[in-house]
C-alpha cells in the first residue's frame, strides 16, 4: 500500500497539461528517432539533453523517458514495413514481421508488435514500482566497499553475459575507463590525459562521446551500406487491430516467458537487444510452429517485442536504485541525472520523491500514449521513410553537430564528436560493442572513487572487499561473471575429450 500511495503521489505530479504535452512531444520525437536508422534511442535522448538543462528535473525526465518509449515503439515500424530495424533491439522483429508484411499482413504484424510491446513495458514498470523502494532501502546500508562491489558486478556482468567476444568487451570497457579519467583527478587535483588541451581540463563530456559514437558512427556505416528504403503497403484499421487482439491470448505462454527473459536481461546488463534475440530463439525452440519461424509467424513477433520493451523498461530499475544503468539509453539518462544535480541511488528515493515517483508514474502513462500515437501516425512515418536517405543523412549530421556544440558552446566539442564518430564507425565494422564503453565512461570515475576510499579505509588491504557477506558475495559474483567466457571456453575444450 505504501508503494501504491507513492505511485498516486507521482500521478498527481505528472497529471498536468504541461507534463502531458511533454509526453506527447517526447513520444512523437521518439517515434521519429526510432524509425530513422542512424539515430536510435541513446542518441535521440542525448540530442535532447541540452534542451533539458534549463527545465525542472521532473519535466526533463518525463520528456526524455517518453522519447525513449516512443523510440522503442518506432523501431518496430521500420522492422515490419521496410525490413530495416530502426533500433538494434528491433532486429529480431524483422525475422517474422517483414515476411508477414510481404504476405499482406503488415497491419496484423504491427498491431501484434505494439500490443506485445505495451504489455512487456507495463510489466517492467510494475517491477520498478514494487521493487525499487525495497532495493533502495537495502542499498542505504552500502558503504564504499559495497558500492565498488556493485560496480565490479556490473562490469563483470557485461563481460560474462553479452554474446560479444570477451576480449572485445574488455577492450571497449578500457577505452571507457580512459574517457572517464580525462581531466582533473577528484582526489589529488592532478591533471590526467589532457595532452596540453585546456578544453579537456573539465574532462570529456559524456554527451559528446555518445553523440559521436551513436549518431555519426551509425550514419557513416549506413552511408557505406548504401541504404535504400523500400517498404510494403500498410493498412492498420480498427477492425484489423480488433481481429489481432482476439488471436493474441492463445500466445500467453510465449508472452510470460518473454517478459521473464526481458526483465532479467534488463536488470542485469544484458540489455534489450540481447533480450529480444534470446526470447526469439527460446520461442522458436519451444513453439509447435517453430519450423514456420522466419516465414511469417505472429509468435516470432510477440517474443522479441515483449522482451525488448520489458528489458528496456526494467533497465531503469538498477539505474534508479543503485546508480547502475542496465542499457545504453539508461546510461545516457544517468548522465542527465548528474547534469541536473541529482545523484541516482538509494538516497534519491528519500530526497527526491516527486522526481522518482513522477518518473515512474510517467512510465505508465507514457507507454499508453506511445501506443495510441504510434497507431495513429504509422502512415505519416512510413511516408517520411520514402524521403531519399541522401537528404535525411545530412539533416541527422547537422542535428548531431548542434547538439554537440550546445553542451559547452565549443567548436572543440564538435571536432571531438567527429573523432568519436570515427571510433563508432570502427567499432561497428570491427564488431566491438559500444554499450560497455558507455557504461565505463559513466561509472568509471565513481568506481575509482569507491575503490580509493575503500583502500584509504583499509590501509591498502584488498581484503576489505570480502570483509562482510554482502561485499564478498557481490565481489565474488562480479569476478565469476567476468570469468564466465574463460570457463565456458575451457569447458568446451574438455567436453569432446570426455567422449
C-alpha positions in Angstrom: 0.0 0.0 0.0 2.9 2.3 0.7 4.1 1.8 -2.9 0.6 2.4 -4.2 0.3 5.7 -2.2 3.6 6.9 -3.6 2.5 6.0 -7.1 -0.7 8.0 -6.7 1.5 10.9 -5.5 3.5 10.5 -8.7 0.4 10.6 -10.7 -0.5 13.9 -9.1 2.8 15.3 -10.1 2.5 14.1 -13.7 -1.1 14.8 -14.5 -0.8 18.4 -15.6 -1.4 19.9 -19.0 2.3 20.8 -19.3 3.6 17.4 -18.5 1.0 15.7 -20.7 2.1 18.0 -23.5 5.8 17.0 -22.8 4.7 13.3 -23.0 3.1 13.8 -26.4 6.1 15.8 -27.8 8.6 13.2 -26.3 6.7 10.3 -27.9 6.5 11.9 -31.3 10.2 12.7 -31.3 10.9 9.2 -30.0 8.9 7.6 -32.8 10.8 9.7 -35.3 14.1 8.8 -33.8 13.1 5.1 -33.8 12.0 4.9 -37.4 15.1 6.7 -38.7 18.1 4.4 -39.0 21.2 6.2 -37.8 19.7 7.8 -34.7 18.2 5.3 -32.2 17.1 5.9 -28.6 20.5 6.5 -27.0 21.5 9.2 -29.5 18.0 10.7 -29.6 17.9 11.1 -25.8 21.4 12.6 -25.9 20.5 15.1 -28.6 17.6 16.2 -26.4 19.6 16.5 -23.2 20.9 20.1 -23.9 17.3 21.3 -24.2 16.5 19.9 -20.7 19.3 21.9 -18.9 17.0 24.8 -18.1 14.0 22.6 -17.3 12.8 21.2 -13.9 14.2 17.7 -13.4 10.7 16.2 -13.3 9.7 17.8 -16.5 13.1 16.9 -18.1 12.9 13.2 -17.2 9.3 12.9 -18.4 10.3 14.3 -21.8 13.4 12.0 -22.1 11.7 8.9 -20.9 8.7 9.4 -23.2 11.2 9.8 -26.1 12.7 6.5 -25.0 9.3 4.8 -25.1 8.5 6.3 -28.5 11.8 5.2 -29.9 11.2 1.6 -28.8 7.8 1.6 -30.5 9.1 3.4 -33.6 11.8 0.8 -34.2 9.1 -1.8 -34.8 7.6 0.2 -37.7 10.6 0.0 -40.0 11.3 -3.6 -38.9 7.9 -4.7 -40.2 7.3 -2.4 -43.2 10.8 -1.9 -44.6 12.8 -4.8 -43.1 15.1 -2.1 -41.6 15.4 -2.2 -37.8 15.2 1.4 -36.5 16.7 0.1 -33.2 19.3 -2.6 -32.7 16.8 -4.3 -30.4 14.3 -4.5 -33.2 16.5 -6.7 -35.5 14.8 -9.9 -34.3 11.4 -8.4 -35.1 12.3 -8.3 -38.8 12.7 -12.1 -38.9 8.9 -12.6 -39.0 7.5 -9.1 -39.1 8.7 -8.4 -42.6 7.6 -11.8 -44.0 4.1 -11.1 -42.6 4.1 -7.7 -44.3 5.1 -9.4 -47.6 2.0 -11.6 -47.2 -0.2 -8.5 -46.9 -0.5 -8.8 -43.1 1.6 -5.8 -42.2 -1.3 -4.3 -40.1 -1.7 -7.6 -38.2 2.1 -7.7 -37.6 2.2 -4.1 -36.3 -0.8 -4.5 -34.1 0.8 -7.6 -32.6 4.2 -5.8 -32.2 2.7 -2.7 -30.5 0.4 -4.7 -28.2 3.2 -7.0 -27.1 5.5 -4.1 -26.6 2.9 -2.3 -24.4 2.3 -5.4 -22.2 6.1 -6.0 -21.8 6.7 -2.4 -20.9 3.9 -2.4 -18.3 5.3 -5.4 -16.6 8.7 -3.7 -16.4 7.1 -0.7 -14.9 5.3 -2.8 -12.3 8.6 -4.3 -11.4 10.1 -0.9 -10.8 7.0 0.2 -8.9 7.0 -2.6 -6.3 10.7 -3.5 -6.1 12.5 -0.1 -6.4 11.6 1.0 -2.8 12.8 -2.2 -1.2 16.1 -2.2 -3.2 16.7 1.4 -2.4 16.2 0.8 1.4 18.5 -2.2 1.2 21.1 -0.1 -0.6 21.1 2.6 2.1 23.4 0.2 4.2 26.0 0.3 1.4 29.4 1.9 2.1 32.4 2.3 -0.3 33.3 -1.4 -0.5 29.7 -2.4 -1.2 29.4 0.2 -3.9 32.7 -0.9 -5.5 31.5 -4.5 -5.4 28.3 -3.5 -7.2 30.3 -1.8 -9.9 32.5 -4.9 -10.2 29.3 -7.0 -10.6 28.1 -4.5 -13.3 31.3 -4.6 -15.3 31.7 -8.4 -14.8 28.1 -9.0 -16.0 28.7 -7.0 -19.2 31.7 -9.3 -19.9 30.1 -12.5 -19.0 26.5 -12.1 -20.3 27.0 -10.5 -23.7 27.4 -12.5 -26.8 30.3 -10.4 -28.0 33.8 -11.9 -27.5 35.0 -11.1 -24.0 38.3 -9.5 -25.2 36.4 -7.1 -27.4 34.1 -6.2 -24.5 37.1 -5.6 -22.2 38.8 -3.5 -24.8 35.7 -1.4 -25.2 35.4 -1.0 -21.4 39.1 0.0 -21.1 38.5 2.9 -23.6 35.5 3.9 -21.5 37.6 4.0 -18.3 40.2 6.1 -20.2 37.5 8.6 -21.2 36.3 8.8 -17.6 39.8 9.5 -16.4 40.4 12.6 -18.6 40.5 15.9 -16.7 41.2 16.8 -13.1 41.6 14.0 -10.6 38.8 14.4 -8.0 41.1 13.2 -5.1 44.6 14.7 -5.8 43.6 17.6 -8.2 46.2 16.5 -10.7 45.6 16.7 -14.4 45.2 13.4 -16.3 45.3 12.7 -20.1 44.7 16.3 -21.1 47.7 16.3 -23.5 48.0 20.1 -23.2 44.5 20.8 -24.4 42.9 23.3 -22.0 39.4 22.3 -23.3 40.0 18.9 -21.7 40.5 20.3 -18.2 36.8 19.7 -17.5 37.0 16.2 -18.9 35.3 14.7 -21.9 31.6 15.4 -21.9 29.6 12.3 -21.8 27.1 13.7 -24.3 29.8 14.4 -26.9 31.0 10.9 -26.8 27.5 9.4 -27.1 26.5 11.7 -30.0 29.6 10.8 -31.9 29.6 7.1 -31.2 25.9 6.5 -31.9 24.9 9.3 -34.3 27.9 10.0 -36.5 29.2 6.4 -36.3 25.8 5.0 -37.4 25.5 7.5 -40.2 28.9 6.5 -41.6 28.1 2.8 -41.5 24.6 3.4 -43.1 26.1 5.6 -45.9 28.7 2.9 -46.7 26.0 0.2 -46.8 24.0 2.3 -49.4 20.7 2.2 -47.6 17.6 2.4 -49.7 14.1 2.4 -48.3 11.6 0.1 -49.9 8.5 -0.6 -47.9 5.4 -2.7 -48.1 1.9 -1.2 -48.2 0.4 -0.9 -44.8 -3.2 -0.8 -43.6 -4.0 -0.6 -39.9 -7.7 -0.3 -39.3 -9.7 -0.7 -36.0 -11.0 -4.0 -37.5 -7.5 -5.4 -38.1 -6.5 -4.3 -34.5 -9.5 -6.0 -33.0 -9.1 -9.2 -35.0 -5.5 -9.4 -34.0 -6.2 -8.8 -30.3 -8.6 -11.8 -30.4 -5.8 -14.0 -31.5 -3.2 -12.9 -29.0 -4.5 -14.6 -25.8 -3.5 -18.0 -27.2 0.1 -17.0 -27.0 0.0 -16.3 -23.3 2.9 -18.8 -22.5 5.2 -17.0 -25.0 4.3 -13.7 -23.5 5.0 -14.8 -19.9 8.3 -16.4 -20.9 9.4 -13.3 -22.9 8.5 -11.0 -20.1 10.7 -13.0 -17.7 13.6 -13.0 -20.1 13.2 -9.3 -20.8 13.0 -8.3 -17.1 16.0 -10.4 -16.2 18.1 -9.1 -19.1 17.1 -5.5 -18.3 18.0 -5.7 -14.6 21.3 -7.4 -15.5 23.4 -5.6 -18.1 22.2 -7.9 -20.9 20.1 -5.1 -22.5 17.1 -5.1 -24.8 19.0 -6.3 -27.9 20.2 -9.5 -26.2 16.8 -10.0 -24.6 15.0 -9.8 -27.9 17.3 -12.3 -29.6 17.3 -14.7 -26.6 13.5 -14.6 -26.4 13.1 -15.2 -30.1 15.4 -18.2 -30.1 13.7 -19.7 -27.0 10.3 -19.2 -28.6 11.4 -20.8 -31.8 12.7 -23.9 -29.9 9.6 -24.3 -27.7 6.9 -23.4 -30.2 5.0 -26.2 -32.0 5.2 -23.9 -35.1 9.0 -23.5 -34.7 9.6 -24.6 -38.3 7.4 -21.6 -39.5 9.6 -19.0 -37.7 11.2 -16.7 -40.3 8.4 -17.3 -42.7 5.8 -15.1 -41.1 4.7 -16.3 -37.6 3.0 -14.0 -35.1 4.7 -15.7 -32.2 8.0 -14.6 -33.8 6.9 -11.0 -33.4 5.4 -11.4 -29.9 8.6 -12.9 -28.4 11.2 -10.2 -29.3 8.9 -7.2 -28.9 7.7 -8.3 -25.5 11.3 -9.0 -24.3 12.6 -5.8 -25.9 10.3 -3.5 -24.1 10.3 -5.3 -20.7 14.1 -5.2 -20.8 14.2 -1.5 -21.9 11.9 -0.6 -19.1 13.3 -2.7 -16.3 16.8 -1.5 -17.2 15.9 1.7 -15.3 15.5 -0.2 -12.0 19.2 -0.7 -11.3 19.8 2.9 -12.5 17.4 4.4 -10.1 18.2 2.3 -7.0 21.9 1.7 -7.4 23.1 4.2 -10.0 24.0 1.5 -12.4 22.4 1.6 -15.9 21.1 -1.6 -17.4 21.2 -0.4 -21.0 23.0 2.2 -23.2 19.9 4.5 -23.1 19.7 4.2 -19.3 23.4 5.2 -19.2 22.6 8.3 -21.2 19.8 9.1 -18.7 22.2 8.6 -15.8 24.4 11.3 -17.3 21.3 13.5 -17.4 20.7 12.9 -13.7 24.2 14.2 -12.9 23.8 17.2 -15.1 20.6 18.1 -13.3 22.4 17.8 -9.9 20.7 14.5 -8.9 22.6 11.5 -7.6 21.0 8.2 -8.6 20.9 5.6 -5.9 19.0 4.9 -2.6 19.1 8.5 -1.3 17.3 9.6 -4.5 14.1 7.9 -3.1 14.3 9.8 0.1 15.4 13.3 -1.1 13.6 13.5 -4.5 10.2 11.7 -4.1 8.5 14.0 -6.6 11.2 13.2 -9.2 11.3 9.4 -8.7 7.6 8.8 -8.5 6.8 11.3 -11.1 9.1 9.3 -13.4 7.5 6.0 -12.5 4.0 7.4 -13.0 5.0 8.8 -16.4 6.1 5.3 -17.4 2.6 4.0 -17.2 1.0 7.0 -19.0 3.9 7.4 -21.5 3.6 3.8 -22.8 -0.1 4.1 -23.2 0.3 7.4 -25.0 3.0 5.9 -27.2 0.7 3.1 -28.3 -2.1 5.5 -29.2 0.2 7.9 -31.1 2.1 5.2 -33.0 -1.1 3.5 -34.1 -2.3 6.9 -35.4 0.9 8.0 -37.1 2.1 4.9 -39.0 1.1 6.3 -42.4 2.9 9.5 -41.7 6.2 7.9 -40.6 6.0 5.4 -43.5 5.8 8.4 -45.9 8.8 10.1 -44.2 10.9 7.0 -44.8 10.3 7.4 -48.5 12.5 10.5 -48.5 15.9 9.7 -50.0 18.5 8.9 -47.4 20.8 11.4 -49.1 18.6 14.1 -47.7 18.0 12.5 -44.3 21.6 11.8 -43.5 22.9 15.4 -43.7 20.0 16.5 -41.5 21.0 14.0 -38.9 24.6 15.1 -39.0 23.5 18.8 -38.6 21.4 17.8 -35.6 24.3 16.0 -34.0 26.6 18.9 -34.6 24.2 21.4 -33.0 23.7 19.0 -30.0 27.5 18.7 -29.5 28.0 22.5 -29.8 25.2 23.2 -27.3 26.8 21.2 -24.5 29.6 23.7 -23.8 29.2 26.2 -26.8 32.6 24.9 -28.0 33.7 24.1 -31.6 36.3 21.8 -29.9 33.5 19.6 -28.8 32.2 19.4 -32.4 35.6 18.2 -33.5 35.7 15.7 -30.6 32.3 14.5 -31.7 33.7 13.7 -35.1 36.6 11.8 -33.6 34.2 9.7 -31.6 32.1 9.2 -34.7 35.1 7.6 -36.4 35.5 5.4 -33.3 31.9 4.4 -33.5 32.3 3.5 -37.2 35.4 1.4 -36.5 33.7 -0.2 -33.5 30.8 -1.4 -35.7 33.0 -2.5 -38.6 35.3 -4.5 -36.3 32.5 -5.9 -34.2 33.3 -4.1 -30.9 30.3 -3.3 -28.6 29.7 0.3 -27.7 27.5 -0.3 -24.6 30.4 -1.4 -22.3 32.3 1.8 -23.3 29.3 3.9 -22.3 28.9 2.0 -19.0 32.6 2.5 -18.2 32.6 6.2 -19.2 29.6 6.9 -16.9 30.7 4.8 -13.9 34.5 4.7 -14.3 35.1 7.7 -12.0 32.6 6.6 -9.5 34.1 3.1 -9.3 37.6 4.7 -9.0 36.4 6.9 -6.1 34.8 3.9 -4.3 37.9 1.9 -4.7 40.3 4.6 -3.5 38.0 5.3 -0.5 38.0 1.6 0.4 41.8 1.5 0.1 42.1 4.5 2.5 39.8 2.8 5.0 41.6 -0.5 4.9 45.2 0.9 4.5 45.6 -0.7 1.1 44.2 -4.1 2.0 42.1 -5.7 -0.8 40.5 -7.9 1.8 38.1 -5.1 2.6 36.0 -6.2 -0.4 35.4 -9.6 1.4 35.1 -8.0 4.9 31.4 -8.8 5.1 28.9 -11.2 3.5 27.3 -8.6 1.2 30.5 -7.1 -0.2 32.1 -10.5 -0.5 29.2 -12.0 -2.3 28.9 -9.2 -4.8 32.6 -9.0 -5.5 32.9 -12.8 -6.0 29.8 -12.8 -8.2 31.3 -10.0 -10.3 34.6 -11.8 -10.7 32.8 -15.0 -11.5 30.8 -13.2 -14.2 33.9 -11.8 -15.7 35.4 -15.2 -15.9 32.4 -16.9 -17.5 33.7 -16.7 -21.0 37.0 -18.3 -20.0 35.2 -21.0 -18.0 33.0 -21.7 -21.0 35.9 -21.9 -23.4 37.7 -24.4 -21.1 34.6 -26.5 -20.7 34.1 -26.7 -24.5 37.7 -27.8 -24.9 37.3 -30.6 -22.3 33.9 -31.8 -23.3 34.8 -33.6 -26.6 37.7 -35.4 -24.9 35.2 -36.9 -22.5 33.5 -38.7 -25.4 
